[in-house]
Amino acid sequence: MTSIRLKFRPSTNPAKEGTLVFQLIHKRTVRRIRSKYRIRNDEWDKKYEEIALPSPASERYSRLKIIRSNIMYELKRLKAIAEKLDCSGKDYSLEEIIQKYISGTDTGCSVFDFIRAQVAHKKQLGKIRSSETYQTTLNSFMRFREGIDLTFDMIDSELMEHYEAELRRHGLLRNTSSFYMRVLRTNYRLAVEKGLTPDRHPFKHVYCGMDKTVKRSISFAEIKKIKELDLSRKRVMDFARDMFIFSFCTRGMSFIDMAYLKKNDLKHGCLTYRRKKTGQLLVIEWTKQMQDILDKYKPNSTQYLLPIITREDGNERRQYQNQMRKINRRLKDIATSIKLPVPLSLYYSRHSWATIARCKDIPISIISEGLGHDSEITTQIYLDSIKSYEVDKANRKILKDL
């Protein structure tokens, strides 16, 4: 049997922090592993051999809570390694425990590794956007944990409340912190399904919903003003404007769908494509406004319809992302030039199309079909009976004065 305890080495200088160490004893042999964490002398509870947390109002509270959580995880790791070696029935030394601990070979079912595996799985399925959101969440959670991994059975409501508080302390809005919580919750539930942990309902005290946000829309008059701007001497702004108007003309098509439109998607006066987000098939009547934009740009040598992805070299997604960032920056410049009181972006075209359509008394069910909102329960019952020509009729009604 191996005894493993947390110890504290106080600094000889009272003004400096001491070091937390793990003490291992096996067959009268003693070894110590220095942790990377340091605390003040008065923050150590000698009686219980643990970090003494101050009042939550203390400026040191959050820092010490993270250290205590991470230290307990490391202590649990060491004990688990020793228990596994004990159960093997073979003789072992402290060096074996320390080697396994340092190499990290004991963390095959860790939370970090599990989410990394899900990122890779999403990529294999072609769900690139989902893989990116998983990776972003993992990066955020790893920063919160200061790179110290943990197992799923260590995730509890207290840890999630603390993570949420840290996100908010760094200025993240409630919807943003909720985004991270929902991704973590999805992975946690999958781990429960796989039998990696019993469900301790760790997300019951954190916010995982979606607050209503201000709709990002502008008026038809403002859309028309943007369309009629003379940007012939400002090529990059002209292109940004054209992509914005093309999105509006195509019923608020998302930029990723625009980027991946193929030349053979345009046939017999109709543009047919599947939404990247939902896989829903949409058919849009090809209009003069769309053709005018297409005619401004020379046909490229790729399979893509619009000059967003211009090279088929394996970096298509990066080209799309770079173009989106550039266009959104230029759209903000355009908004400033015409004194729009909003930070214009490509997403405004989608909200604007829906808002303007509603103002023209177009039924919400048809607007929902036009936007490809196949996941909206409140409008789903109408979708099966709506024909494509009805949506095209709605689009013509919007575009006739453009």
Wavefront OBJ file of the C-alpha trace (Angstrom):
o trace
v 0.000 0.000 0.000
v 1.108 3.539 -0.727
v 0.332 6.554 1.422
v -0.223 9.736 -0.576
v -0.872 13.036 1.192
v -0.839 16.716 0.366
v 1.758 18.735 2.275
v 2.736 22.374 2.457
v 6.254 23.730 2.560
v 6.068 27.245 3.982
v 8.520 29.849 2.845
v 11.156 30.950 5.317
v 10.244 34.474 4.286
v 6.738 35.233 5.668
v 6.176 37.692 2.818
v 6.579 34.973 0.169
v 4.346 32.072 -0.819
v 5.115 28.473 0.115
v 4.844 25.382 -2.088
v 2.242 22.612 -2.168
v 3.787 19.148 -2.521
v 2.567 15.558 -2.739
v 4.202 13.191 -0.261
v 4.342 9.502 -1.261
v 5.370 6.731 1.162
v 5.781 3.122 0.031
v 7.721 0.426 1.891
v 9.307 3.081 4.100
v 10.543 4.959 1.062
v 9.511 8.603 0.912
v 9.312 10.688 -2.243
v 7.875 14.128 -2.787
v 6.497 15.727 -5.947
v 6.507 19.486 -6.044
v 3.310 20.948 -7.534
v 3.296 24.149 -9.577
v 1.014 25.822 -7.051
v 2.048 28.217 -4.324
v -0.017 29.728 -1.526
v 0.577 32.004 1.447
v 1.474 30.540 4.806
v -1.816 31.629 6.370
v -3.809 29.939 3.558
v -2.859 26.436 4.693
v -4.996 24.512 7.195
v -2.503 22.376 9.162
v -5.178 20.372 10.972
v -6.999 19.152 7.861
v -4.017 19.379 5.508
v -5.856 21.393 2.897
v -6.126 24.894 1.484
v -8.164 27.145 3.748
v -10.600 29.133 1.632
v -11.243 32.723 2.706
v -14.572 34.531 2.447
v -16.061 34.577 -1.111
v -15.721 38.354 -0.960
v -11.922 38.054 -0.672
v -9.838 38.895 -3.740
v -7.957 35.602 -3.242
v -11.073 33.433 -3.107
v -11.380 32.680 -6.856
v -7.656 31.980 -7.216
v -7.533 29.638 -4.216
v -10.670 27.829 -5.319
v -9.061 27.010 -8.678
v -5.856 25.869 -6.974
v -7.774 23.651 -4.539
v -9.821 22.086 -7.323
v -6.733 21.380 -9.420
v -4.717 20.057 -6.481
v -7.534 17.672 -5.498
v -7.630 16.374 -9.050
v -3.876 15.728 -9.049
v -4.098 14.042 -5.651
v -6.907 11.826 -6.920
v -4.832 10.942 -9.983
v -1.891 9.843 -7.874
v -4.076 7.736 -5.602
v -5.781 6.097 -8.579
v -2.396 5.154 -10.081
v -1.287 3.628 -6.788
v -4.562 1.719 -6.329
v -4.301 0.278 -9.841
v -0.750 -0.916 -9.168
v -1.878 -2.407 -5.841
v -4.690 -4.308 -7.567
v -2.267 -5.727 -10.140
v -0.656 -7.842 -7.408
v 2.791 -7.058 -8.754
v 5.575 -5.411 -6.851
v 6.183 -1.773 -7.788
v 8.192 1.247 -6.716
v 7.378 4.902 -6.148
v 9.303 5.664 -9.333
v 6.646 3.788 -11.333
v 3.864 5.890 -9.809
v 5.776 9.089 -10.447
v 6.600 8.106 -14.027
v 2.956 7.347 -14.843
v 1.897 10.589 -13.209
v 4.439 12.751 -15.052
v 3.859 11.070 -18.446
v 0.085 11.416 -18.140
v -0.506 7.853 -19.358
v -3.203 7.429 -16.701
v -5.536 10.053 -18.186
v -6.866 8.194 -21.217
v -10.495 8.903 -20.213
v -9.922 12.505 -19.188
v -12.394 15.280 -19.951
v -9.877 17.080 -22.179
v -9.080 13.926 -24.156
v -12.767 13.061 -24.474
v -13.657 16.451 -25.966
v -10.610 16.320 -28.252
v -11.907 12.988 -29.543
v -15.321 14.565 -30.182
v -13.648 17.413 -32.101
v -11.923 14.856 -34.331
v -15.163 12.894 -34.723
v -17.082 16.003 -35.834
v -14.396 16.720 -38.424
v -14.642 13.175 -39.786
v -18.394 13.648 -40.187
v -17.807 16.879 -42.090
v -19.365 18.951 -39.288
v -16.587 21.504 -39.342
v -18.514 24.278 -37.604
v -19.445 21.952 -34.728
v -15.840 20.813 -34.392
v -14.761 24.458 -34.162
v -17.304 25.266 -31.438
v -16.194 22.198 -29.472
v -12.552 23.259 -29.785
v -13.348 26.837 -28.732
v -15.176 25.553 -25.659
v -12.340 23.183 -24.791
v -9.806 26.029 -25.069
v -11.896 28.172 -22.737
v -12.385 25.390 -20.185
v -8.672 24.505 -20.275
v -7.778 28.131 -19.558
v -10.159 28.106 -16.613
v -8.549 24.888 -15.357
v -5.076 26.320 -16.003
v -4.311 23.282 -18.147
v -5.044 20.781 -15.354
v -7.189 17.937 -16.649
v -9.956 16.168 -14.740
v -12.299 13.207 -15.010
v -16.031 13.463 -15.622
v -16.878 12.277 -12.124
v -15.115 15.399 -10.839
v -17.493 17.703 -12.689
v -20.125 18.899 -10.228
v -22.484 21.853 -9.915
v -20.002 23.793 -7.774
v -17.312 23.564 -10.455
v -19.715 24.661 -13.195
v -20.971 27.593 -11.115
v -17.389 28.657 -10.561
v -16.602 28.354 -14.286
v -19.670 30.434 -15.152
v -18.621 33.094 -12.624
v -15.134 33.224 -14.168
v -16.572 33.658 -17.666
v -18.779 36.507 -16.502
v -15.899 38.065 -14.562
v -13.943 38.251 -17.825
v -16.763 40.228 -19.431
v -18.588 37.494 -21.355
v -22.304 38.061 -21.833
v -24.816 35.550 -20.495
v -25.555 34.130 -23.946
v -21.833 33.555 -24.538
v -21.265 31.780 -21.225
v -24.414 29.756 -21.933
v -22.918 28.708 -25.271
v -19.895 27.182 -23.501
v -22.137 25.531 -20.910
v -24.322 23.911 -23.556
v -21.328 22.434 -25.386
v -19.909 21.075 -22.131
v -23.328 19.703 -21.176
v -23.580 17.884 -24.517
v -20.204 16.226 -23.946
v -21.048 15.428 -20.335
v -24.310 13.721 -21.350
v -22.426 11.696 -23.951
v -19.935 10.630 -21.265
v -22.867 9.559 -19.085
v -24.245 7.496 -21.993
v -20.864 5.823 -22.375
v -20.805 4.922 -18.679
v -17.838 7.164 -17.826
v -19.716 8.790 -14.939
v -23.106 8.707 -13.222
v -25.185 11.789 -13.955
v -24.645 14.258 -11.127
v -26.624 17.010 -12.899
v -23.766 19.536 -12.696
v -25.480 22.095 -14.940
v -28.638 22.536 -12.867
v -27.457 25.811 -11.289
v -25.878 27.475 -14.358
v -27.604 29.218 -17.241
v -27.887 27.134 -20.414
v -30.633 29.071 -22.177
v -30.723 31.851 -24.750
v -31.650 35.408 -23.844
v -33.557 37.398 -26.400
v -31.238 39.743 -28.262
v -31.820 42.902 -30.241
v -32.687 41.896 -33.784
v -30.015 42.868 -36.252
v -32.074 44.379 -39.047
v -32.180 47.582 -41.066
v -34.953 49.101 -43.154
v -35.612 48.550 -46.859
v -34.689 52.200 -47.494
v -31.306 51.585 -45.881
v -30.814 48.387 -47.899
v -31.542 50.325 -51.084
v -29.202 53.131 -50.027
v -26.384 50.594 -49.602
v -27.173 49.064 -53.009
v -27.050 52.424 -54.780
v -23.755 53.601 -53.266
v -21.079 54.451 -55.840
v -18.180 52.281 -54.721
v -16.606 51.825 -58.155
v -13.323 53.316 -56.941
v -13.264 51.227 -53.767
v -13.016 47.674 -55.000
v -12.950 45.869 -51.647
v -15.908 47.843 -50.311
v -17.763 47.301 -53.580
v -17.288 43.558 -53.245
v -18.436 43.597 -49.602
v -21.548 45.543 -50.594
v -22.313 43.137 -53.444
v -22.053 40.081 -51.200
v -24.353 41.749 -48.656
v -26.947 42.557 -51.330
v -26.642 39.067 -52.841
v -27.388 37.585 -49.424
v -30.435 39.820 -49.061
v -31.673 38.962 -52.552
v -31.355 35.244 -51.793
v -33.642 35.499 -48.754
v -30.865 36.103 -46.266
v -28.612 33.264 -47.387
v -25.822 32.658 -44.877
v -22.322 33.520 -46.041
v -21.020 29.957 -45.733
v -23.792 28.785 -48.078
v -22.950 31.596 -50.506
v -19.262 30.658 -50.425
v -19.951 27.017 -51.283
v -22.540 27.632 -54.006
v -21.470 25.755 -57.127
v -21.923 26.781 -60.726
v -24.077 23.716 -61.383
v -26.405 24.777 -58.528
v -27.786 27.377 -60.939
v -30.049 25.678 -63.497
v -33.232 26.550 -65.369
v -33.615 29.886 -63.622
v -33.353 28.404 -60.111
v -30.615 28.259 -57.513
v -30.720 24.968 -55.603
v -28.551 24.293 -52.560
v -28.497 22.627 -49.158
v -27.964 24.678 -46.027
v -24.675 23.816 -44.359
v -26.237 24.291 -40.947
v -29.258 22.009 -41.285
v -28.872 20.111 -44.564
v -32.254 21.448 -45.702
v -32.724 21.717 -49.479
v -33.722 25.204 -50.653
v -34.716 26.360 -54.130
v -34.566 30.077 -54.997
v -35.808 31.749 -58.142
v -32.876 33.428 -59.923
v -33.607 37.147 -60.306
v -32.157 40.060 -62.275
v -30.625 41.533 -59.118
v -28.661 38.328 -58.517
v -27.529 38.116 -62.154
v -26.375 41.752 -62.123
v -24.046 40.991 -59.222
v -22.739 37.823 -60.860
v -22.074 39.685 -64.127
v -19.772 42.159 -62.363
v -17.172 39.462 -61.696
v -15.240 37.344 -64.144
v -15.995 33.611 -63.990
v -13.299 31.885 -61.922
v -11.666 28.572 -62.741
v -13.128 26.812 -59.709
v -16.445 24.983 -59.362
v -17.796 27.780 -57.160
v -20.350 30.299 -58.373
v -19.216 33.397 -56.466
v -15.638 34.773 -56.231
v -15.355 33.979 -52.509
v -13.382 30.745 -52.769
v -10.996 31.306 -55.656
v -8.544 28.395 -55.216
v -9.253 24.706 -54.761
v -6.104 23.924 -52.812
v -7.468 22.316 -49.650
v -7.783 25.653 -47.860
v -11.302 26.431 -49.024
v -12.677 26.873 -45.493
v -9.874 29.244 -44.549
v -10.571 31.312 -47.680
v -14.249 31.523 -46.719
v -13.417 32.568 -43.148
v -10.898 35.182 -44.271
v -13.357 36.656 -46.774
v -16.088 36.779 -44.138
v -13.872 38.717 -41.726
v -12.785 41.161 -44.457
v -16.329 41.705 -45.710
v -17.711 42.318 -42.224
v -14.987 44.916 -41.606
v -15.818 46.672 -44.883
v -19.529 46.594 -44.133
v -18.888 48.473 -40.905
v -16.994 51.082 -42.930
v -19.949 51.333 -45.302
v -22.340 51.743 -42.371
v -20.189 54.561 -41.019
v -20.068 56.294 -44.404
v -23.875 56.483 -44.622
v -24.288 57.075 -40.870
v -26.072 53.830 -40.064
v -26.371 53.539 -36.266
v -25.494 49.818 -36.326
v -22.300 47.751 -36.726
v -23.357 46.351 -40.099
v -22.406 42.754 -40.854
v -23.499 39.997 -43.218
v -25.941 38.708 -40.632
v -27.995 41.897 -40.964
v -29.117 40.818 -44.436
v -30.853 37.744 -43.022
v -32.667 39.532 -40.206
v -33.509 42.422 -42.513
v -35.095 40.149 -45.140
v -37.279 38.536 -42.481
v -38.252 41.841 -40.872
v -39.066 43.540 -44.178
v -41.053 40.498 -45.315
v -43.133 40.614 -42.170
v -43.766 44.345 -42.640
v -45.151 43.502 -46.107
v -47.706 41.143 -44.511
v -46.035 37.999 -45.831
v -47.152 35.057 -43.633
v -44.665 34.004 -40.981
v -44.876 30.430 -42.244
v -43.627 31.521 -45.678
v -40.889 33.660 -44.108
v -39.790 30.634 -42.094
v -39.637 28.526 -45.255
v -37.709 31.245 -47.057
v -35.104 31.352 -44.297
v -34.832 27.587 -44.096
v -35.916 27.470 -40.448
v -36.780 23.791 -40.510
v -36.055 23.434 -36.798
v -38.558 26.017 -35.564
v -41.352 24.056 -33.911
v -43.842 26.934 -34.035
v -43.745 27.056 -37.841
v -42.865 23.483 -38.746
v -46.530 22.392 -39.136
v -46.934 24.824 -42.046
v -43.791 23.925 -43.945
v -44.966 20.785 -45.750
v -47.798 22.626 -47.498
v -45.757 25.589 -48.719
v -44.619 25.406 -52.324
v -41.393 26.879 -53.560
v -43.202 29.252 -55.908
v -44.938 30.888 -52.926
v -41.586 31.740 -51.387
v -40.321 33.022 -54.753
v -43.444 35.152 -55.028
v -42.669 36.601 -51.600
v -39.091 37.288 -52.682
v -40.213 39.081 -55.849
v -42.530 41.220 -53.734
v -39.553 42.294 -51.630
v -37.157 42.850 -54.528
v -39.409 44.593 -57.015
v -38.362 48.114 -55.908
v -34.682 47.274 -55.380
l 1 2 3 4 5 6 7 8 9 10 11 12 13 14 15 16 17 18 19 20 21 22 23 24 25 26 27 28 29 30 31 32 33 34 35 36 37 38 39 40 41 42 43 44 45 46 47 48 49 50 51 52 53 54 55 56 57 58 59 60 61 62 63 64 65 66 67 68 69 70 71 72 73 74 75 76 77 78 79 80 81 82 83 84 85 86 87 88 89 90 91 92 93 94 95 96 97 98 99 100 101 102 103 104 105 106 107 108 109 110 111 112 113 114 115 116 117 118 119 120 121 122 123 124 125 126 127 128 129 130 131 132 133 134 135 136 137 138 139 140 141 142 143 144 145 146 147 148 149 150 151 152 153 154 155 156 157 158 159 160 161 162 163 164 165 166 167 168 169 170 171 172 173 174 175 176 177 178 179 180 181 182 183 184 185 186 187 188 189 190 191 192 193 194 195 196 197 198 199 200 201 202 203 204 205 206 207 208 209 210 211 212 213 214 215 216 217 218 219 220 221 222 223 224 225 226 227 228 229 230 231 232 233 234 235 236 237 238 239 240 241 242 243 244 245 246 247 248 249 250 251 252 253 254 255 256 257 258 259 260 261 262 263 264 265 266 267 268 269 270 271 272 273 274 275 276 277 278 279 280 281 282 283 284 285 286 287 288 289 290 291 292 293 294 295 296 297 298 299 300 301 302 303 304 305 306 307 308 309 310 311 312 313 314 315 316 317 318 319 320 321 322 323 324 325 326 327 328 329 330 331 332 333 334 335 336 337 338 339 340 341 342 343 344 345 346 347 348 349 350 351 352 353 354 355 356 357 358 359 360 361 362 363 364 365 366 367 368 369 370 371 372 373 374 375 376 377 378 379 380 381 382 383 384 385 386 387 388 389 390 391 392 393 394 395 396 397 398 399 400 401 402
